Amino acid sequence: MKNNLKTYTAIAVCCGTFSGVSSAYADGWPTSVAGTWSVVGNQSSGSLVITQPASALNCKPISGSIFGNAIEGFYCPSSGRIAFVRKSSSNFPYQYYQGNLSQTDSTLRIGGSFSAFLSNGIGGSLGEYNFSASK
């Protein structure tokens, strides 16, 4: 029995070592969300362009644009969580987006909501709306 226990332990250690996650994924989520995504927000279609510099932080800084306006926020590869603000042409934040990643086959998806918190002609109507994206 002791020899079997040693064998099982050796197999478990060996298999655990070689069954690691691909370097493109952390905890099952992609390590980067950089690239161009097709996005729909409150029934408006457009592009979400994300840049993600190298970072040692647990949640990675992101920037880019959505519907032609600048964004700034973060992405957490350990949970698939993403959040960012959309800024006006004068660099003033007026919408807050939050969501989570999922994957269908090879397609990455984001599903979430955004809040429009300014109504001075920049952000449309105040309120909370749905958004989704795919890459």
C-alpha atoms as a printed R data frame, in Angstrom:
    type eleno elety resid chain resno       x      y       z
1   ATOM     1    CA   MET     A     1   0.000  0.000   0.000
2   ATOM     2    CA   LYS     A     2   2.843  2.410   0.835
3   ATOM     3    CA   ASN     A     3   4.440  1.819  -2.583
4   ATOM     4    CA   ASN     A     4   1.091  2.510  -4.285
5   ATOM     5    CA   LEU     A     5   0.712  5.739  -2.321
6   ATOM     6    CA   LYS     A     6   4.180  6.865  -3.466
7   ATOM     7    CA   THR     A     7   3.286  5.986  -7.058
8   ATOM     8    CA   TYR     A     8  -0.019  7.885  -6.904
9   ATOM     9    CA   THR     A     9   1.717 10.878  -5.338
10  ATOM    10    CA   ALA     A    10   4.380 10.868  -8.063
11  ATOM    11    CA   ILE     A    11   1.707 10.670 -10.775
12  ATOM    12    CA   ALA     A    12  -0.289 13.511  -9.204
13  ATOM    13    CA   VAL     A    13   2.802 15.736  -8.964
14  ATOM    14    CA   CYS     A    14   3.845 14.916 -12.525
15  ATOM    15    CA   CYS     A    15   0.376 15.485 -13.991
16  ATOM    16    CA   GLY     A    16  -0.098 18.704 -12.028
17  ATOM    17    CA   THR     A    17   3.199 20.011 -13.370
18  ATOM    18    CA   PHE     A    18   2.420 19.277 -17.004
19  ATOM    19    CA   SER     A    19  -1.265 20.199 -17.050
20  ATOM    20    CA   GLY     A    20  -0.604 23.917 -16.635
21  ATOM    21    CA   VAL     A    21  -2.641 26.540 -18.420
22  ATOM    22    CA   SER     A    22  -1.398 27.927 -21.709
23  ATOM    23    CA   SER     A    23   0.668 31.094 -21.383
24  ATOM    24    CA   ALA     A    24  -2.069 32.993 -23.256
25  ATOM    25    CA   TYR     A    25  -4.482 32.340 -20.375
26  ATOM    26    CA   ALA     A    26  -4.421 33.069 -16.670
27  ATOM    27    CA   ASP     A    27  -6.879 31.153 -14.497
28  ATOM    28    CA   GLY     A    28  -8.847 30.284 -17.637
29  ATOM    29    CA   TRP     A    29  -9.066 33.870 -18.891
30  ATOM    30    CA   PRO     A    30  -6.906 35.440 -21.603
31  ATOM    31    CA   THR     A    31  -3.965 37.403 -20.242
32  ATOM    32    CA   SER     A    32  -4.667 40.194 -22.735
33  ATOM    33    CA   VAL     A    33  -7.803 41.768 -24.212
34  ATOM    34    CA   ALA     A    34  -5.865 43.964 -26.652
35  ATOM    35    CA   GLY     A    35  -7.259 44.298 -30.155
36  ATOM    36    CA   THR     A    36 -10.367 45.435 -31.992
37  ATOM    37    CA   TRP     A    37 -13.753 44.212 -30.796
38  ATOM    38    CA   SER     A    38 -17.199 44.570 -32.394
39  ATOM    39    CA   VAL     A    39 -19.379 46.252 -29.796
40  ATOM    40    CA   VAL     A    40 -23.083 46.973 -29.319
41  ATOM    41    CA   GLY     A    41 -24.089 49.429 -26.620
42  ATOM    42    CA   ASN     A    42 -27.737 50.343 -26.103
43  ATOM    43    CA   GLN     A    43 -28.519 49.196 -29.672
44  ATOM    44    CA   SER     A    44 -25.659 51.214 -31.248
45  ATOM    45    CA   SER     A    45 -22.978 49.228 -33.110
46  ATOM    46    CA   GLY     A    46 -19.335 50.192 -33.392
47  ATOM    47    CA   SER     A    47 -15.796 49.302 -32.424
48  ATOM    48    CA   LEU     A    48 -14.024 48.867 -29.124
49  ATOM    49    CA   VAL     A    49 -10.255 49.159 -29.589
50  ATOM    50    CA   ILE     A    50  -8.183 48.119 -26.579
51  ATOM    51    CA   THR     A    51  -4.455 48.511 -25.950
52  ATOM    52    CA   GLN     A    52  -2.931 46.781 -22.954
53  ATOM    53    CA   PRO     A    53   0.687 47.505 -22.025
54  ATOM    54    CA   ALA     A    54   2.780 44.932 -20.181
55  ATOM    55    CA   SER     A    55   2.147 45.160 -16.450
56  ATOM    56    CA   ALA     A    56   3.009 43.211 -13.311
57  ATOM    57    CA   LEU     A    57  -0.239 44.320 -11.654
58  ATOM    58    CA   ASN     A    58  -2.979 41.758 -10.947
59  ATOM    59    CA   CYS     A    59  -5.480 43.879 -12.886
60  ATOM    60    CA   LYS     A    60  -3.914 45.265 -16.059
61  ATOM    61    CA   PRO     A    61  -4.391 48.869 -17.215
62  ATOM    62    CA   ILE     A    62  -6.165 49.269 -20.535
63  ATOM    63    CA   SER     A    63  -6.817 52.212 -22.833
64  ATOM    64    CA   GLY     A    64  -8.105 52.766 -26.339
65  ATOM    65    CA   SER     A    65 -11.443 53.872 -27.754
66  ATOM    66    CA   ILE     A    66 -15.108 52.959 -27.985
67  ATOM    67    CA   PHE     A    67 -17.405 54.528 -30.588
68  ATOM    68    CA   GLY     A    68 -14.510 56.872 -31.420
69  ATOM    69    CA   ASN     A    69 -14.063 58.221 -27.864
70  ATOM    70    CA   ALA     A    70 -11.096 57.523 -25.584
71  ATOM    71    CA   ILE     A    71 -11.362 54.913 -22.826
72  ATOM    72    CA   GLU     A    72  -9.269 54.193 -19.752
73  ATOM    73    CA   GLY     A    73  -9.684 51.351 -17.285
74  ATOM    74    CA   PHE     A    74  -8.550 47.876 -16.245
75  ATOM    75    CA   TYR     A    75  -8.835 44.173 -17.052
76  ATOM    76    CA   CYS     A    76  -8.331 41.397 -14.477
77  ATOM    77    CA   PRO     A    77  -7.062 38.159 -16.108
78  ATOM    78    CA   SER     A    78  -7.664 36.204 -12.890
79  ATOM    79    CA   SER     A    79 -11.426 36.826 -13.023
80  ATOM    80    CA   GLY     A    80 -12.268 37.999 -16.556
81  ATOM    81    CA   ARG     A    81 -13.529 41.329 -15.163
82  ATOM    82    CA   ILE     A    82 -13.199 44.475 -17.306
83  ATOM    83    CA   ALA     A    83 -14.117 48.090 -16.512
84  ATOM    84    CA   PHE     A    84 -13.428 51.429 -18.151
85  ATOM    85    CA   VAL     A    85 -14.674 54.973 -18.541
86  ATOM    86    CA   ARG     A    86 -15.569 56.548 -21.861
87  ATOM    87    CA   LYS     A    87 -14.293 60.100 -22.192
88  ATOM    88    CA   SER     A    88 -15.571 63.076 -24.149
89  ATOM    89    CA   SER     A    89 -13.451 64.867 -26.750
90  ATOM    90    CA   SER     A    90 -12.351 67.210 -23.929
91  ATOM    91    CA   ASN     A    91 -11.111 64.111 -21.969
92  ATOM    92    CA   PHE     A    92 -13.957 64.223 -19.426
93  ATOM    93    CA   PRO     A    93 -15.407 60.837 -18.306
94  ATOM    94    CA   TYR     A    94 -19.158 60.535 -18.900
95  ATOM    95    CA   GLN     A    95 -19.903 56.798 -19.134
96  ATOM    96    CA   TYR     A    96 -18.741 53.868 -16.995
97  ATOM    97    CA   TYR     A    97 -18.611 50.366 -18.553
98  ATOM    98    CA   GLN     A    98 -18.269 47.124 -16.589
99  ATOM    99    CA   GLY     A    99 -18.462 43.545 -17.737
100 ATOM   100    CA   ASN     A   100 -17.066 40.038 -17.785
101 ATOM   101    CA   LEU     A   101 -15.397 37.969 -20.468
102 ATOM   102    CA   SER     A   102 -16.660 34.648 -21.753
103 ATOM   103    CA   GLN     A   103 -15.604 32.437 -24.601
104 ATOM   104    CA   THR     A   104 -17.557 30.470 -27.204
105 ATOM   105    CA   ASP     A   105 -15.225 28.221 -29.183
106 ATOM   106    CA   SER     A   106 -12.506 30.645 -30.337
107 ATOM   107    CA   THR     A   107 -14.655 33.802 -29.988
108 ATOM   108    CA   LEU     A   108 -14.035 36.015 -26.970
109 ATOM   109    CA   ARG     A   109 -17.070 37.908 -25.681
110 ATOM   110    CA   ILE     A   110 -17.763 40.648 -23.180
111 ATOM   111    CA   GLY     A   111 -21.169 41.143 -21.621
112 ATOM   112    CA   GLY     A   112 -22.063 43.881 -19.207
113 ATOM   113    CA   SER     A   113 -23.628 47.265 -18.669
114 ATOM   114    CA   PHE     A   114 -22.706 50.904 -18.831
115 ATOM   115    CA   SER     A   115 -23.922 53.895 -16.884
116 ATOM   116    CA   ALA     A   116 -24.345 57.312 -18.475
117 ATOM   117    CA   PHE     A   117 -23.841 59.761 -15.622
118 ATOM   118    CA   LEU     A   118 -23.777 63.099 -17.481
119 ATOM   119    CA   SER     A   119 -26.607 64.486 -19.538
120 ATOM   120    CA   ASN     A   120 -25.181 67.743 -20.833
121 ATOM   121    CA   GLY     A   121 -25.332 66.837 -24.496
122 ATOM   122    CA   ILE     A   122 -22.259 64.601 -24.234
123 ATOM   123    CA   GLY     A   123 -23.618 61.298 -22.997
124 ATOM   124    CA   GLY     A   124 -27.240 61.134 -24.094
125 ATOM   125    CA   SER     A   125 -29.807 60.143 -21.495
126 ATOM   126    CA   LEU     A   126 -28.888 59.336 -17.923
127 ATOM   127    CA   GLY     A   127 -29.308 55.727 -16.915
128 ATOM   128    CA   GLU     A   128 -27.944 52.219 -17.170
129 ATOM   129    CA   TYR     A   129 -27.766 50.318 -20.460
130 ATOM   130    CA   ASN     A   130 -26.523 46.953 -21.756
131 ATOM   131    CA   PHE     A   131 -23.422 46.405 -23.861
132 ATOM   132    CA   SER     A   132 -21.721 43.425 -25.435
133 ATOM   133    CA   ALA     A   133 -18.631 42.884 -27.544
134 ATOM   134    CA   SER     A   134 -17.005 40.052 -29.471
135 ATOM   135    CA   LYS     A   135 -13.535 39.459 -30.893
